[in-house]
Amino acid sequence: MTALSNLQALDEAAGVSLDRLTELTAYTFEAPVAFVSMIEVDKQKLISRLGLPMAETHIRESICSHTIGSDQVQVVPDLREDPRFRDNPLVIKPPHLRFYAGAPLMAQNGIAIGALCVMDTVPREFSDADRRQLETLGQSVMHQLELRALSGRREPVSGLPNRHQFAIDYASLARREPGKRMYAVLVDILDIPRANEAGQVLGMPPLEALIRRAGVRLKLGLDGIADVYHVGVTRFAFLVDLPGPEDLESLLTEIQKRMIRPLMAGAVPMAPMFHAGACAVDLGVDEAQDVIRKILIGLHSAISSQGLVCWYSETRDESLRRGYRLAADAERSLRQQDFHLVYQPRFQLSDLSPRSAEVLIRWNHPQLGPVSPAEFIPVFERTALIGSVTAWVLANALEQLAIWKRSGIELCLSINLSVKDLAKAGAAAQILAMIEGKGLAPADVEVEITEGEWLRASSLPGEQISELAAAGVRVAIDDFGSGYSNFGYLTELPIHTLKLDKSLIDNIVEDERAFLKAQAIVRLAQDLGYVTVAEGAETLEQVGRLKALGCDEIQGYALARPMRPEHLSAALTKASEVFPWRGDAGETTSG
């Protein structure tokens, strides 16, 4: 069974690759039946056959099992006259076969794994020349299987065994030493962006040569310690038997010294990187594919932290799995109304009158309970879900705004859009059509976008932003000052509002430098003609300081929490009352 597995002889594709040899065998001997059989534990599997309807038979009915037990061609001139086979179903029932000849198929280790057979419905003689011919054809079958296994389980670039071979060898090792504790490692020697850049500049052959040489280095560094497998474009894996984690980390430190020495790619010396993900495995307990998954989690942690090695983290694993569960459940939750919208008012700071409200999405998952937008929004943005979610938000928010306007409540709604929402032709026209379809004016809506390198007038998102602004939709930059903060794009795009990130105002009460920093940003923005909004204000002291530094508008818990539309409707009817006031809809977060 190990020999069968190593040759992938039971794979469907293996049988397909042998069909022409089976046809040639039948043609050579003018036989109506020819097949390649592989003997398993309790059955015979006909992986390639001609003239027989069945794909397998029980081992008790296998004539080939006698051939496999021999080291030479076996011939039965008349099956009906042979006491071993006269009662065989193939003889006494259709197709009523009478003649058999079979050549054993021998693996390189001397193990017989199957037979190449011909059969006929009439008794026949088989000469010595026929025997040699059948034996030669049997060798051709083995050569085909071995060639296929070799080409399918070696990575062409490095010549090292690939991920499929890793899985096979891991399973074999688990059968031999079940329960043994070992360590699995996945290393990356060149990050993909650099690999892509090198390929564009140098072409693929020099890049492949670099990867091949790195593989040789790693193989030599682990010579006598572990076998190396090429499991990804620039990634190699191995299993190692060491006393403990500290020993593995010491080994990886030594390997890193060897790996990061410059390598030539074309005429350019390049310094390979070295990051590793590791996990402990118990043979026979952990499956090969799960091992690869775990060390991949560790590797990505190492790459993101720019560390030498990171161990598999169950916490990170659970977080990733939860994220993908959220992605899988999102569309169903949209249909089942598990999502709902809340609205957080924004106030004119001079008199604390409500000016607009930001639309915020909430998710009450049927099994997981309330899920924070800080968790599910990034998941949606990494997948194709963000478009469906944004469309749902727009439709429901605009419908609510139309209801408010019909009841006499004048309010502008601020709706968040992601770069993916705007990175498609016609996005602006679609949004404007939705606004018009609800009987609203573009000026009733503000779109919030997060700053980043993608904010360029010449980009597709930039063109969509310009189209929205030209129609009268106000454009706000959300979380300004939290990261990118490049004033350059502000002169290129029709930005109306800058929303100062909460981190800029958190310490303006107790830290004078923080106050002066926020004041400088507000003054510069206002000098450039932008409306400034401070978001995340949580105390009345912060409100006072924001008023002192001249901010235009404010949003935060200090004045109002996010609330359901009915609560906001009730609050807005009392807008002439003295502020601050707080809406209370059971919300505990302002994001």
N, C-alpha and C positions, 0 to 999 in steps of 0.2 A: 504493500500500500504506500510506503514511503517513496519507492521508486516511481510508482504511478503519479504520485503527487508532484515529485520533482520534475517530471516530464510534462506535467499538465495534460496527461494522456486522456483523462476523462472529461476534459473541457469540450464543449460542443464544437468550438472552433478547431480543435485538434482533429476531430472526425472529418470536418469539412475539408481540411488540408490534405486528407488522405484519400478523398473520393476518387481522384484521377488514378491513383495507384491501384485502388480497388477495381476500377473499370479496366485498367491495363491487365490486371491479374486474370479477370474473367475472360478478357479477349485472348490472352496468351494461351489459355488452356481450353478455350471454347466451352466454358462452363457456364451454366445458367445462374449459378450462385457463387458469390465471392464476398468475403467480409473480413474486417479486422475486429477481433474480439479482445477484450480486456477482462481478466478475471478479478473480481472483487471478493469480499469475504464470503458472501453467500449467493452471488449471482454472476452471470456472464453478461457483459455489456457490449453490444455490437456498435462500436462508435462510427464505423463506416461500413455500409452494406449494399449489396446489389442482389436482388432476387429473393429477399426474405422480408416478410412484413413486420416481424417483431424486432424491437430495439434491444431487448434483453431477455434472458431466460434464467431459470434457477440453476444453481451450480450442479444440482443432481442431473440435470438434463444436458449438461455441457459436454460435448465431445472434445472440445478444445482443451479442457482441463487435463486430458491425457497427454495432449501435445505439449502443454506447458510443463508437465512433469518430466519431459524428455529434453534431450539436447540436440535432437535432429528431427528432420521432417518425418511426420507420421502419416501413413497411408492406410486406409481401410477400403479395399476394392469393392466389397459389398457389405453394407451396414446390416442388411437383413440376415446375413450368414454369420455375423460376429455376435457371440452371446452377450458381449458388453453393451451392444447398441441395438439389438433387434427389437427391443421394446421401447426405444426412445420415441417421444412424441413426434419428432421430425421424420421418423421412419414410418410409423404406423398411422400417422395422420397427415393431412396435406401440410407440406408439399410432397410427402412420400419420397424422401431423399434416400439414395442407395449408396452413393460414393462420397468419400471424404479424403482430403489431403490437407495437412496443416503444417506450417513452419513456425517454430517457436520464435517469439520476439524477445531478444536478449538485451537488457540494458548494459551499459558499460561496466557496471559493477558485477556482471554475471548473473543478475537476477532475471528470470523469465517473467514478463509482465503480461503477455498475451500471445496471440497467434494470428498469422495471416492464413486464411483457409479458402479452399475451393470445394464445392459440392455439386453433385449431379443427381438427376432422377433415375439414372441407369448405372449399373455396375461398370467400372472402368479399370484399366491397367494404368500404372504410372511408372514411366521408365526412370533410369538413373539421371538422364538429362533433364527430365521433368522435375525431379527432386532438386537438382542444382538450380534450375530456373526459379522454382518456388522459393528456395532458400535465398537466392539473390534478391528477389522481390521483397522478401521479408526484411532483409538488411536495408533495403531502400526505405521501407516503412519506418524502421528505427532511426535512420539518418534524418528523415523528414521530421520526426518527433523531436529528436535532439536539436536539430537546427532551429526549429520553432521555439523550443524552450530556451535555447541560448540567446536568440535574438529578442525574445520577449521579456527576459529577466535580467538583461544587462542594459545599463544606461549607455546609449551610444557615445555620448560626449566623453565620459570618463572611463568607460569599460568596466565600471564597478557594478556589482549587483544592485538592482533597483528596489523600489518599495515593495513590489509584489514578492520578490525573493526574500526580503526582510520578513514579510508576513509568514511565508512558508517556513523559513528557518526558525523563526520564533516559535511557531507551532510545533516543529520537530523537537526543539529544545525543551519546550514545555512538557511534551510527552516523555522525554528522557529524564528530566529532573523536575517533576511537578512540585510546586511549593517553594522552590528555591528563590531567594531574594537576590535580585540583580539591579543594576542601574541602567536606564536608557537615557541617551543623550542625542539631541538634535543641534547641529551647529550650522551657522550661516556664515559664509566667507565673503559675501559681497551683497550689499543691499540692492534691491531691485531697481530703484531709480538710477543708481550708479551703473548697474549692469546695462540698463536700457540706454543710458547716455554713452557708455563705452561701445555698445553695439552699433549705435548710430554713427559714431565717429570712426571707429576702427573696422566695422564690419563684424560679422559673426565668427569667422575663423579665429581671429586673435582672442576674442572673448571666450570662445570655447576652449582654446588652448590654456587660457588662464585658469578656467574652472578645472580643466583636466589636471594641470600641475598642482593646483591646490588640493585636489583629491589624492594625488600621489603623496604629497606632503603629509596629509592626514593619515593615510594608510601606513606610511613609514613610521610616523609618530606612534601609531597604535600597533605596530608589528609585534606579534606575540602576546598582545593584550586583548584585542578585540577586532572583529571583522567590520569593515566600513561599507555602508550602503549609500548609494546616491539616490536620495528620495525626493529631491526637488531641484529646480534649476540651479540654485547655488547652495543647496542644503544637503548635509550628510548626516547619517544616523549611525549609531552603534550601541551595542549592549556590552556591558562590562561587569565583571565579577570582582568587586572590591569590598573590603571590610565595612566601610561606612561612608557617609556623605563627605566627610573631611578629606578622605583619600581621593574621592572623585574630583573635588574642587582643586586639590593639589595637582592631580593629573591634568586637568583642564588648563591650569595656569602654565604648566610646562608645554602643553600642546599649543597654547596661544603664542608663546614666544617663538615657536617654530613657524606658525602659520602667518604671522603678521609681517614677516620679512618680505620686502618688495618682490613682486613677480613681473615679468615682462609681458605686456600685451601689445603685440606689434613692436613698435620701437619705443613704447611708453612704459616706464616702470610704474606699476600700480601697487599700492599697499593694501592687501586683503584685510578685511575686518575679521573679527572673531567674536561672535556672540553665541551663547549656548543655552538651551533649555534642558532641564533634567527632571527625572522623576524616578522613584523607586518602584520596581515592579515585582510581583510575585508570580512566577511562572505557573501557568495553568489556571490562574485566577483572572489576571488581566489579559484581555484579547489584544492582538497585535494592533488593530486599528485604533483601539482606545489608547494604547501606549503612544502611538504617533500623535494622536490628538492632544494628549497631556503634555508631551514634550514640546509640541507646537505652542501651547499656551505659555509654557515657561520661556520659550524662545522669544515670543513677541513681547513678553515682559522685559526680557533682557535688552532687546533692541530699543524699546521705548525708554528704558532707563539708562541706556548706554552702558550697561554693566557686562561683566564677563559671563556670568551665569546666573540664571534665575530658576528656582525650583517651581515645579507645578504647584499652583495654589488652588485648593478646592473652593475657596471663597471667590476667586476670580472665575473659576469654572462655572460655579453656580450663577454668578452674575451674567456671564455670557449666555448660559442656557436660559436664564430668566428673560434676558433681552430678546432672544429669538422666540421665546414663547409669546412675549408681548407682540412681536411682529406678526407671528402666526395668528394671534387672536384678534388683531386690530379690526380687520374688515368685518368679522362677525359682530364685534362689539359695536361698530358703527350701525349695523343693521338692527341690532337689538337695543339701541339707545342707551348703551352703557356709558357713553360719553355725554357730557353736558357742558354748556358754556356758562361762565361767570364773567362779571364785568367789574373792573376796578376804576372808579372815577379819577379824573385828573383835574386839578384846580388851578385857577388863576391865582398866583401867589399874592397879588396886591390886595384882593378882597376875599380870597378863598371861595370864590364862586365856581361851581362845576363847569368845565369847558368841554370835556370829552370823557370817554371811557375806553379803556383797553380791553379787548376781548381775550379771555384766557380759557383754555380748554382743560377740562378735568375728566378723569377716567376712574370709574368705580368698577373694577374688574370683578366679574361674578365669583371667581375663586380666590384671587389674590387680594381683593379689597381695593381701597384707594391707592392709586399709583401716581407718583409725583410726575408732573410734566418734565422736571429735570431728568427723570429716568427714561420716559418713553419718547419724548421728542427727539433726542439724539438717535435712538433706535430707528425711528421712522425716517429720519434724514439719511441714515446709512442704507436704507432700503428703498424700494419703489413705492412705499406706502405714503410718503409725505404728500404726494399729489392728491390722493383720495381724501386724506384727512383735511388738507387745506380747502379742498372743494366743499367738504361737509361744513367746515367752520364758516366759510364765506356765505354759503346758502343760508345757514341758520342765523348767523349774526345779522346779515342784511334783512332777513325776514323780521327779526326782532326790532331792528332799527325802523323799519317801515311801520310796524305796529306802534312804536313810540311816537313817530311823527304824526300818525293819524290821530293819536290821543292828545296831541299838542305839546309833546315833550321834544324840545329841540336839543339835539346832542350829536356830536361827531363821534364815530366809532373808529378806534385805532386797531388794525388787524395785522398780526404778524405774518410775514411771508419769508420763506427760506430761499436760498439761492437756486435750489432746484425748481421752485415754483416759477421763477423768472427766467430760467435758462432754457426756454423753449419759445420758438416763434409763435406769435399770436397770444401769448399769455396775457398781455395788457388788454388786448381787444376782448378776450374772454371775461376778464374781471369787469371791464367797463360794461359789457353786455349784461352781466349779472346785476350790476348796480342799477342800470336802466330798467331791467326787467322787474325790479322791485319798486319802481316808481321813485327812485332816489336820484339825487344829484351827485356827481363826482366829489363836490366839495363836502358832502356829508361823510366822506370816508378818508381815513389816513392809513397808509400802509407803513408798517415798521419792518426794517431790514437790519440785519446785523452787519457791521462793517467787516471788511476783509479785503484781501488782495484782488478778489474778483470784481470789486467796485471800480469799474472803468467805463467811461462813456462809450468806448468803442466795442465793448463786450456785448453779447446778446442780452444779459441781464440789465446792463446799463441802458441799452436801447429800449427795453420794456419799461424801465423806471422813467425814462424821459417821456415815453408815450403816455404813461399814466399821469405824470405831472402836467403835461401839455393839455390834458383833458380836464384838469382841475383837481385831481386827487393829490392830497398832500403826502409828502414822503418824509418819514422820520428815520433817523439812524438810532437804533437801539443799542444799549450797553456801551455808549461812547466812552472811551477812556479805559476800557477793560483790557485792551490788548493791542490791536492793530493801530488805531488812532493816527491816521495819516490825513492831515488837512488837505493834501493834494487833490483827492477825489472830490472834495466838497466844492472846488471851483469848477469841476467838470460836469457834475451832475446837479439837477434841480432839487437839491435837498431843502426842505422847509424847516425841519425840527431836529435838534440834537437832544437825545435823552441821556443825561449823564448817568453813568453806571453807579450802582449803589456803593461800590468800593471807594468812589471819589468823595462821598459825603458821610461815610460811616463815622469818621473821626473829626468832623469839622467843629464840633462843640469843644472838645478837650484839647485838640491839637491845632495851634495857630498856623503851622506850616500847611497842614491839610486844608485849612480854611483858605489860605492865600492861593494855594494851588487850584482849588475849585473856583475861586473868584477870578483868577487869571483866565481859566478856560471859558468861563461864562462871558467875561468881557470881550475876549477875542471872538467868540462865536457870535455875540450880539453885534459887534462891530462889522462882522462879515454878513450880517443880515439874517441870522438864524434865530428861531425861537428856541429857548433853552428850557428843558424839563429835568428836574431832579427826581429820580425814581428811587424808591426804597427808603423814604424818610419814615422813621419809626417812632420818633419822639417829638414833642412840641418844641423842645430846645433846638432840635435840628431845623424845624420849620422856621423858627426865629432867625437862626443863622443864615438859612437859605434866603430869607427875605432881605437880610442885611447885605448879602453879597450880590443881590440884584437878579436872582434867577426869575424867569418868567412864570413858570408853572411848576407844580409839585404833584407827586403821586406817591402814596405809601400808606402804611398802617396808621401813621399818626392822624390821618384824616379819614381814611376809609379802607376797609378790607374789600377784597373781591366778593361779589355777592350775586345771588340769583337775580334774574331780570325783574321778578316781582318786587324784590326788596329794593332794587335800584329805582324802580318806578315810584315806590312809596317815598323813598328818600328825596328824589328829585322834585317832588311836589312840595317839599319843605325847604327848598333850596334858599329861600329868603331868610331862614332862621340863622342864628349865630353859629359860626363854626368855631372849633372843629366838631364834627359829628362822626360817628362810626357806624357803618353798616355791619350787621352781624348775621351771616348766613352759614355759620359753622365752619368758615374757612380758617385754616391755620398757616397758609403760606401765601406769599404775594407774587410768586413767580408764575 
